[in-house]
Amino acid sequence: MQNKVSKSQFKAKALELFREVELTGKPVIVTDRGKPAVEVRRYRDKRRDPLAILKDSVAEYHDPTSPVAEGDWEALA
């Protein structure tokens, strides 16, 4: 599936693109004169279980109670 399509391509293939987004879950960016204008993605109900939303979001979990030093933050480096 294409990641980006122009407005004219989207107009011609809208139903096909909708089906692909539903099946694959990968969003499609609709462009206007080469610039992103709209993102089409699969709908997700916001009333999901909060723990299900956070599932698999923690990369490492070594010692959660230890203090955090300034050098530990990637954003500060």
Backbone as ProteinMPNN parsed JSONL, in Angstrom:
{"seq_chain_A": "MQNKVSKSQFKAKALELFREVELTGKPVIVTDRGKPAVEVRRYRDKRRDPLAILKDSVAEYHDPTSPVAEGDWEALA", "coords_chain_A": {"N_chain_A": [[0.838, -1.184, 0.0], [0.404, 2.268, -0.654], [2.02, 4.879, 1.097], [1.663, 7.59, 0.882], [-0.624, 9.584, -0.953], [-1.875, 11.574, -3.629], [-4.465, 14.128, -3.671], [-6.076, 13.777, -5.941], [-5.509, 11.113, -6.653], [-6.472, 9.884, -4.367], [-9.182, 10.485, -4.519], [-9.928, 8.946, -6.724], [-9.396, 6.36, -5.804], [-10.534, 5.946, -3.3], [-12.269, 4.089, -1.829], [-10.845, 1.687, -2.077], [-8.449, 2.399, -0.788], [-9.46, 2.909, 1.793], [-10.245, 0.299, 2.538], [-7.745, -0.981, 2.591], [-6.458, 0.413, 4.659], [-8.095, -0.33, 6.789], [-7.587, -3.104, 6.851], [-4.743, -3.38, 7.124], [-3.982, -1.503, 9.03], [-2.202, 0.501, 8.671], [-1.613, 3.946, 8.26], [-2.695, 6.359, 5.742], [-1.402, 9.098, 4.041], [-2.812, 11.929, 2.706], [-2.015, 14.089, 0.169], [-1.668, 17.552, -0.788], [-0.696, 19.234, -3.448], [1.803, 18.096, -3.056], [2.282, 18.445, -0.351], [1.587, 17.26, 2.938], [-1.822, 16.874, 3.804], [-4.068, 15.559, 4.901], [-4.591, 12.844, 7.142], [-5.45, 9.502, 6.907], [-6.613, 7.041, 8.945], [-7.067, 3.976, 10.826], [-9.929, 3.701, 12.879], [-10.014, 3.946, 16.386], [-11.506, 3.027, 19.347], [-11.779, 5.227, 22.003], [-12.473, 4.486, 24.506], [-11.064, 2.385, 25.484], [-9.496, -0.04, 27.651], [-7.348, 1.352, 30.036], [-4.962, 0.044, 30.761], [-4.59, -1.668, 28.619], [-3.977, 0.137, 26.63], [-1.467, 1.016, 27.468], [0.023, -1.285, 27.291], [2.971, -3.035, 26.439], [4.458, -0.687, 26.215], [6.59, 0.005, 27.805], [10.002, 0.011, 27.647], [12.347, -0.722, 29.105], [12.761, -1.838, 32.455], [14.242, -1.54, 35.125], [15.044, -0.61, 37.874], [12.684, 0.838, 39.401], [12.413, 2.522, 41.609], [14.724, 3.88, 42.096], [16.608, 6.972, 42.264], [16.542, 9.468, 39.672], [19.117, 10.637, 37.714], [20.553, 13.659, 36.286], [22.007, 13.018, 33.966], [20.725, 10.777, 33.066], [18.554, 11.308, 31.492], [17.595, 11.253, 28.212], [16.759, 13.399, 26.672], [18.079, 15.59, 27.701], [20.679, 15.213, 26.961]], "CA_chain_A": [[0.0, 0.0, 0.0], [1.126, 3.528, -0.695], [1.946, 5.645, 2.33], [1.172, 8.914, 0.521], [-1.331, 9.701, -2.228], [-2.375, 12.927, -3.9], [-5.921, 14.242, -3.556], [-6.714, 13.201, -7.129], [-5.408, 9.655, -6.533], [-7.366, 9.49, -3.288], [-10.55, 10.562, -5.024], [-10.155, 7.823, -7.628], [-9.209, 5.07, -5.144], [-10.884, 6.107, -1.881], [-12.771, 2.859, -1.206], [-9.731, 0.74, -2.031], [-7.546, 2.852, 0.263], [-10.128, 2.676, 3.076], [-10.154, -1.136, 2.847], [-6.363, -1.301, 2.934], [-6.193, 0.967, 5.99], [-8.81, -1.196, 7.738], [-6.934, -4.415, 6.929], [-3.342, -3.33, 7.55], [-3.789, -0.596, 10.153], [-1.223, 1.532, 8.308], [-2.295, 5.157, 7.786], [-2.397, 6.931, 4.43], [-1.328, 10.555, 4.047], [-3.321, 12.539, 1.485], [-1.247, 15.317, -0.044], [-2.172, 18.621, -1.648], [0.473, 19.833, -4.097], [3.001, 17.51, -2.48], [2.373, 18.671, 1.09], [0.573, 16.504, 3.67], [-3.025, 17.632, 4.128], [-4.982, 14.754, 5.709], [-4.154, 11.482, 7.44], [-6.548, 8.547, 7.044], [-6.143, 5.907, 9.729], [-8.099, 3.137, 11.411], [-10.575, 4.249, 14.069], [-9.85, 3.202, 17.63], [-12.39, 3.515, 20.394], [-11.001, 5.821, 23.091], [-12.92, 3.935, 25.771], [-10.328, 1.145, 25.742], [-8.912, -0.222, 28.974], [-6.082, 2.1, 30.128], [-3.818, -0.868, 30.782], [-4.405, -2.174, 27.249], [-3.318, 1.215, 25.884], [-0.067, 1.076, 27.896], [0.677, -2.58, 27.099], [4.181, -3.057, 25.609], [5.022, 0.648, 26.032], [7.788, 0.141, 28.627], [11.124, -0.665, 27.0], [13.174, -1.319, 30.157], [12.209, -1.606, 33.785], [15.267, -2.116, 35.988], [14.856, -0.268, 39.279], [11.796, 2.006, 39.307], [12.428, 3.39, 42.786], [16.0, 4.585, 42.223], [16.515, 8.36, 41.797], [16.958, 9.722, 38.296], [20.142, 11.678, 37.634], [20.419, 14.503, 35.102], [22.583, 12.329, 32.807], [19.866, 9.654, 32.664], [17.515, 11.764, 30.562], [18.082, 11.37, 26.83], [16.425, 14.718, 26.141], [19.05, 16.551, 28.182], [22.003, 14.944, 26.389]], "C_chain_A": [[0.88, 1.243, 0.0], [0.946, 4.257, 0.635], [1.373, 7.036, 2.065], [0.482, 8.859, -0.832], [-1.789, 11.142, -2.4], [-3.894, 12.939, -3.752], [-6.623, 13.602, -4.743], [-6.642, 11.68, -7.107], [-6.362, 9.147, -5.456], [-8.812, 9.469, -3.766], [-10.871, 9.35, -5.89], [-10.142, 6.469, -6.913], [-9.634, 5.068, -3.679], [-11.34, 4.8, -1.226], [-11.677, 1.81, -1.074], [-8.762, 1.115, -0.906], [-8.154, 2.657, 1.652], [-10.003, 1.209, 3.489], [-8.741, -1.521, 3.273], [-6.002, -0.782, 4.328], [-6.864, 0.106, 7.047], [-8.087, -2.522, 7.941], [-5.535, -4.351, 7.536], [-3.116, -2.479, 8.79], [-2.793, 0.508, 9.863], [-1.945, 2.758, 7.75], [-1.857, 5.566, 6.382], [-2.414, 8.441, 4.575], [-1.822, 11.056, 2.69], [-2.631, 13.88, 1.338], [-1.977, 16.291, -0.959], [-0.963, 19.382, -2.171], [1.776, 19.382, -3.434], [3.173, 17.689, -0.982], [1.277, 17.892, 1.804], [-0.608, 17.383, 4.068], [-3.923, 16.876, 5.107], [-4.356, 13.384, 5.957], [-5.396, 10.616, 7.621], [-5.998, 7.35, 7.793], [-7.328, 5.172, 10.34], [-8.63, 3.787, 12.683], [-10.302, 3.338, 15.261], [-10.731, 3.844, 18.686], [-11.563, 4.006, 21.574], [-11.416, 5.268, 24.459], [-12.23, 2.608, 26.072], [-9.799, 1.135, 27.172], [-7.573, 0.516, 29.033], [-4.852, 1.203, 30.14], [-3.554, -1.461, 29.408], [-3.693, -1.134, 26.392], [-1.826, 1.241, 26.207], [0.707, -0.218, 27.65], [1.828, -2.457, 26.091], [4.796, -1.676, 25.392], [6.291, 0.872, 26.852], [8.914, -0.669, 27.992], [11.997, -1.391, 28.02], [12.604, -0.934, 31.514], [13.153, -2.244, 34.792], [14.989, -1.859, 37.466], [14.0, 0.998, 39.356], [11.857, 2.952, 40.494], [13.739, 4.149, 42.953], [15.853, 6.009, 41.68], [17.051, 8.495, 40.365], [17.944, 10.877, 38.291], [19.953, 12.479, 36.348], [20.938, 13.802, 33.845], [21.744, 11.177, 32.297], [18.819, 10.042, 31.64], [18.121, 11.958, 29.181], [17.85, 12.764, 26.273], [17.438, 15.769, 26.571], [20.404, 16.383, 27.54], [22.205, 15.645, 25.073]], "O_chain_A": [[1.963, 1.256, 0.585], [-0.136, 4.252, 1.221], [0.682, 7.599, 2.914], [0.942, 8.176, -1.747], [-2.056, 11.84, -1.421], [-4.53, 11.885, -3.713], [-7.655, 12.953, -4.575], [-7.601, 11.015, -7.497], [-6.986, 8.098, -5.618], [-9.568, 8.55, -3.453], [-11.965, 8.791, -5.8], [-10.801, 5.531, -7.36], [-9.135, 4.259, -2.897], [-10.834, 4.445, -0.161], [-11.599, 1.119, -0.059], [-8.308, 0.247, -0.16], [-7.448, 2.282, 2.588], [-9.695, 0.907, 4.642], [-8.562, -2.299, 4.21], [-5.317, -1.467, 5.088], [-6.273, -0.163, 8.093], [-7.982, -3.011, 9.066], [-5.184, -5.183, 8.373], [-2.158, -2.707, 9.528], [-2.556, 1.367, 10.713], [-2.794, 2.628, 6.868], [-0.793, 5.171, 5.904], [-3.338, 9.002, 5.166], [-1.305, 10.651, 1.649], [-2.651, 14.707, 2.249], [-2.794, 15.898, -1.791], [-0.29, 20.089, -1.42], [2.715, 20.161, -3.27], [4.11, 17.144, -0.399], [0.142, 17.862, 1.328], [-0.434, 18.483, 4.594], [-4.475, 17.471, 6.033], [-3.677, 12.834, 5.09], [-6.289, 10.956, 8.398], [-5.041, 6.715, 7.35], [-8.448, 5.684, 10.367], [-7.868, 4.354, 13.466], [-10.354, 2.113, 15.148], [-10.698, 5.058, 18.888], [-10.727, 3.264, 22.09], [-10.767, 5.56, 25.463], [-12.755, 1.794, 26.833], [-9.674, 2.179, 27.812], [-6.735, 0.319, 28.153], [-3.812, 1.565, 29.589], [-2.403, -1.731, 29.067], [-2.895, -1.485, 25.523], [-1.006, 1.464, 25.316], [1.93, -0.237, 27.789], [1.674, -1.853, 25.029], [5.587, -1.506, 24.464], [7.005, 1.845, 26.611], [8.798, -1.883, 27.82], [12.347, -2.554, 27.818], [12.043, 0.148, 31.692], [12.906, -3.353, 35.264], [14.728, -2.795, 38.222], [14.534, 2.107, 39.374], [11.391, 4.087, 40.392], [13.86, 4.976, 43.857], [15.077, 6.244, 40.754], [17.903, 7.722, 39.927], [17.651, 11.96, 38.798], [19.272, 12.028, 35.428], [20.368, 13.974, 32.767], [22.008, 10.647, 31.218], [18.253, 9.17, 30.981], [19.054, 12.742, 29.01], [18.657, 13.261, 25.486], [17.632, 16.754, 25.859], [21.213, 17.312, 27.563], [23.267, 15.519, 24.464]]}, "name": "protein", "num_of_chains": 1, "seq": "MQNKVSKSQFKAKALELFREVELTGKPVIVTDRGKPAVEVRRYRDKRRDPLAILKDSVAEYHDPTSPVAEGDWEALA"}
